[in-house]
Amino acid sequence: MITKYIPLCLILLLVTTQVNAQANQLSSSPYSLYGLGLSNETTTGKINGLGGMGIAMPSNTFINNSNPASFGSMLPNSFFFDFGFKGQTNTLKEGGSTNTNLVGNFSNIALAFPVTKKSGFGVTLIPLTNVGYSISGIESNIEGSITDIFITDIDGEGGINDLKLNYGYALTSKLRLGVTASALFGQITETETDYLPDNTFVIEDINSYSGFRFGAGFQYDVFKNTSIGGTVNFPTYLNGSKSSTITLYTTDSTADLTENTDSNIDDFKLPLELAFGFQTTFKNYFTLNADYKKSYWSDTNQTDGLGEYVDQDAFGIGLQYAAEKKVSKFFNNLEYRVGYSYNNGNLEVNHQRVQNSALNLGIGIPLNNGTSSMINLGYSYGNKGLVTNGLIKENYHLLSLNLSLEGIWFQKRKID
């Protein structure tokens, strides 16, 4: 079983890495203009329908990328694989005008397996941030003229990828500890097109970032059906470089000029992040999750041209109903989920925070093959910003699909 799955998964990881590095436009939000873009709002497995974090959830039936300690709960013969997609529609409101767009792409690929009876290891490739925006029709005066103007269009795409390694160990039957290491890399491309009366300038800036980040986590089973958990992601720097191409298009095509330059840019600082979670099961079939995360952006002492970075608070709560499984009754085998997530934003524009809140719904469809394999569908309806103080109100519908598969290693066949 090892020789069957591991080469395939490694190939998929490499292919998806290449796809994400070249075409990582998983956003169509104007708020992805600042910093490294918008933080990714989807993750692995069933968590997308439960508020988005799952700090106290174990990884005994699926891959929980939110806490490395969860990998200490993996069953000895299990091998997990998770492949995700997402699609999103955004409706933007500014003053009396509205605009709607649609984007979609891969959202993650992950695999995990036990190392010993008490420990497990996992690797996940997932976007850390997403960039995708388009601003058109900006009018500016030509330098030295009061009446002559030119029009500018600006487009941006890309983002930062997170290749994360997780290791968890069950120190006791109740306490699990974990460590995580991430390789962060990606490009953000901004293309500015200036339309002048007699010619056109196209300025393309490709900002490349790379670096490493480390973290740790714990999970503790307070009672048989109740667990708590916590994680820490340490602050780090992403090294940055810029490649610029300036092209002049004139009415005489033979006079077109192109200039290329390379330069260093300021490193981007990622903050200290602390998160805490709670999970409890009651009435046998209901599971409640609650999570909180604090990101200390103000300690990075960096600014953005659109606003100031401020400390961010994020909350998530989710409820799952999973009845006793019955082979003959399809709907009894389904898992039903509902959640709510909120964060008060890490950027303040015109003394107004760019907040984000979302209602989450989810359903799990077992594949009924004697394992925990499941198709996880998630839907979120949310909004960002306000139509005030120069901000834009953004409403979005997000649909996620995760194919969460479990294989069994070294299981002896039974012969009747």
N, C-alpha and C positions, 0 to 999 in steps of 0.2 A: 504493500500500500504506500510506503514511503516513496519508492521509486516511481510510482504512478502519479502522485500528486505534486511533490515538491518541484520537479522541473517545470511542470505546466504553470504552477503558481509564480515561480520566479520569472518565467518568460512573460506572463501577463503583467507582472509588476514592472518589468523593464519597458514593455510596450506602452503601458499606461503612463509611465514616467515621461517617455518621449512625447506622447500625445499631449499631456498636460503642459510640458515645457514649451510646446509650440503653439497650442491653441487653447489656452486656459481661460476662455471667456465664459465664465459661469455667472455673470452678473450683467444687469442692464440698468443699474441704478446710478443717478447723478452723484449720490453720496460716496460712490467708489472712487471719486476724483481725488479725495484727500488721502495722505499717507500712503500705505501699501494697499489700499482698497478696503472693502468691507470684509469683516471676519466671516468665515464660513459658518453657515447655519445648519448644516446637515452633518450627520455622523453615521456610524455603522449600526446594523441590526435594527432592533425595535425601538431604539431611543428616540427616533425622529417623531414618533407619535406621543411621547411622554414628556415633553418640555425641553428635550435636547441635551441633558447632561448625564444623569445616571451615575453619580459619583459612588453610591453605595451598592450598585448592582453587581452581582458576580458574573463571571464569564463561563458558567457551567453549561449554558445552552446556546450561547451566541458570543460574538466578539464584542466586548465592551472596550472601546478605545479611549474612554473618558478617564479611566483610572488603571494604572499598571498593576496595582495590587490585585485587581479582579482576576488576573491570569493565574494566580495561585489557587483558584477554585476549579480549574479545568479537570475534567475526568480523565483518568489515565490513558484510555484508548481512543480519545476523541481527537479529530482533526477538523478545524473549522475554516471555512472560506466564505468571504463576504464580498459581493460585487454590487455597486450601487449606481443608480442613475438619478438625475433630477431634472425637472422642467419647471420654469417659473414665468409667470406673466406679471408685468408691472404696469400700473396705471399711475401716471404722474399728474399732479394738479398744481398749477402755478397761476394765481389770479383767477381768470375765467377760462383758461385753456387747459385741456387734458391731452395726454398722449399715452398710448398703450403699446407695449412691445413684448416679445417672447424670446426666451433663451433656453437652452437645454444642453446637457453634456453628461459625461461620466462624473460621478461624485466621489467615489472611493473604490479602492481595492485592498483587501486585507486577508491575511491568513494567520492561523494560530495553532499551536500544538503543545502537548505536555512535554516537559523535559525530564522530570522525575514524577513520582507519585505526589509530590508536594509542590511542584512548580510548573509554570508554563511560560511560553514565549510567543510573542506575536509581532508581526510587522504590518504596518498600514501606510498606504500612500493616499493622502487626502489633501485638498486645498486648505491652506491656512487663511489666505485672503483671496478675494475675487475682484477684478477690475473690469468694468465695461460701461463706458459712457460716451455720449455723443452730444456736443454742443455746437449749434450752427447759427449763422446769421448775426455774429457779433460785429457791430459797427464801430469803427475807430477812425479818427482823423489822421490823414497823412501828415507826417511831421513837417511843420512849416506852412501848413495850409489850414484854413478855417472851414472851407466849404467842401474840399475834396475828402472823400472817405474811402475806406476799403473794408471788405467783408472777410471775416475769419470763421473757419470751421475747425473744431478740435475734437478728435476721437482718441479714446484710450481703451486698451485691452491688456489682459494678462493676469498676473497674480503671483503669489508665493505658494509653493508646494511644500508639504510637510511629509517627509519620509521618516516615520516614527518606529522605533524599536521599543517594545515593552517586555519586561520580565517581572513576574510575580512569584512570590514564595509564601507558602502557608507555614508560618512560624509555629502556630498551634492550630488546634481544630477550630478556633474562633478568630484568630488574628492572622491577617494576610498583609504582607508588605510588598512594595513594588518600586522599581526604578524605570525611568524612560529616558531615551536619548533621541533627539530629532536632528536630521539634516534638513535645513531649510534652504530653498533655492528657487529662483524664478526670475522672470523678466516682466517689466511693465513698459509697454510701448505707447507713446503719445505722439500723434501726428497732427500738426497744425498746418492748415492750408490758408494762405493769405491771398485774396483775390484783389489785385491792384488794377487800375485802369488799363495798363499796357502789358502787364505780365503777372505771373503767379509764382509765389514762393511756397514751397513745401518743406517743412522742417520736421524731421522724424527723430525723436529722442528715444533710445532704448536704454532703460535703467535696469541693470542687473544686480541682484542681491544674493548673498549666500552667507551661511553661518550655521552654528550648532546651538542647540538648546537642551538643557537637562532638567529633569524633574523627578518627583517621587510621590508615593501615595500609600495609603493604608486603608484597610477595611476591617471592621470588628463586628462580630455577631454578638450583640448585646443579649438577645434572647434567641430562642429557636426561630422565630419568625421576624425578627427585627435586627437590622444592621445599620451601622453608621460608616462613613468613609470620609477621607480628606485627601486632597492633592496639593502639590506646590509645583509651579513652573518658575524656574529661576530667571532673572533678567539676563538679557544677552544683547549683543550687537550683531547686526547684519552688515557685512561689508558691501559697499556699493560702488559701481562704476557706470559710466555713461558713454554711449556711442551715438554720435549725432551725425545726421546727413541733411544737408541743406541743398535743395535743388531749385534752380530758377528756370521757369518756363516762360519764354517770350513769344511774341508773334512770329518771329523768325526762328524756326525750329533748329536751325544750325547754330544758334547762339546760346542754347541751353547750357547751363553751368551746374556742376555738382561739387560740393565740398564735404569731406568726411573728417571728423575729429573724434578723438577719444580722450576722456578725462575721468578723474575720480570725483565722487560726490560724497556728501556726508553719510556716515554710517547711520542706519536706522536702529533705534533702540526699542526692544520689546520689554515690557515691564514685568515686575514680579506679579504672579497670579496665585491667589489662595482660593481653594474651593472646598466646600463641605456638603455632605449629602446624607440623606436619611431614607431608609426603606423599611416598610413593614407589610406583612401579609395578614389579612383578617377575613373572617367568614369563609376561610379556606380558598376562596376563588378570587378575592380582591387583593391587589398589591398597590400600595401608595408610595410614590417617590417624591421627595422634595430636595431641592439643591439651591446653593447660593455660591456665587463666585465674585471675588473682589480683584480688580486689576488696577495696579497703582501707576497709572499713566502719568500723573503729575510729577512723579519722581524721575521720569526720563529727561526732564528739562529740555524738551524739544518742542518746536512750534511748527505749524503748518500755515501755508499762505491763506487758508480759508478760515482758520480759527485756532483755538488753544486746546491742547490735550488736557483732560481732566480725569480724575479717578472714576472708574466705571464699576457699577454694581449690576449683577445679573441674577435673576431668579428663575427657577423652573419648578413646576409641579405637575405630576402626572398620575393617572389612575388606570390600572389595567384589570380587566375581568377575563379570567380564563377558567372555563368550566372543566369538570372532569371529562377527560377524553373518552369518546365512544366511537369505535370504528364505524358503526352503522349510521351514525348521525353526523353529517358534515358540519352543520352549524354549531354543534357542541364542541367541535375541535378548533374553532376559530378563537383568536385572542382579540379582544376589543380594547382600544386605548383612547384616552382623551388627556390633553395636557394644555398648559398655558405657560408661556415664557415672556419675560420682560427684561430689558436692560435700559439703563438711563443714558447710554451713549458715552463714548470716550472723547467726543469733540464738542466744543462749545462755539457756536457761530452767532455773532451779534447778540451775545449774552443769552443764547437759547441753545439748550442741549438737543442733539439729534437722537431722540429716543426711538426704541423699537419694541413693539409688543406683538405677540402672535398667539392665536388659538390653534392647537394641534389636535388632529384626529389620526387614528391609525388602526390598522387591522392586520393580524398575522394569519396566514393561510398555511397550515402544515402540509407537508408533502407526503405524509403517511407512509413512510418507508422504514419505520422502526427507529428513526433517529430524530434529532431536534431540527432537522432541515425545515426551512420555512421561507415563504415569500412575505416580506414585510412591506406594506404600503403605508405611506404617511402623507397627510395633507395639512398644510398650514395656511391660515389667512392672517396677514399681519399688515402693519403700517409703520412708516418711519416719517419723522419730521412733522412740520405744521405749515399751513399756508399763512405764515406771519413772520415778521422780521427778516424778510428776504429768503426764507426757507421754502422748500418744496414739499408738499404732502405726497407721500408715495404709499400706495396700497398694492399688495402683492398676494398672489396665489402660488404656493409652492407645492409641487407634487414630487415625492421621492419613492423610489422602488429599490429595495435591497433584496438580493438573492442570497440568503444566509443558509449555507449548506454545512452539514456535519458528515464526516466519514468516520468509519470505525476501523482502527488499526488492530492487527493481530487477533482478530476474532475467529475462533475455531468454528468450522462448519459442523452443523449437526446432521448426522446421517440417520435417516429412519430405517 
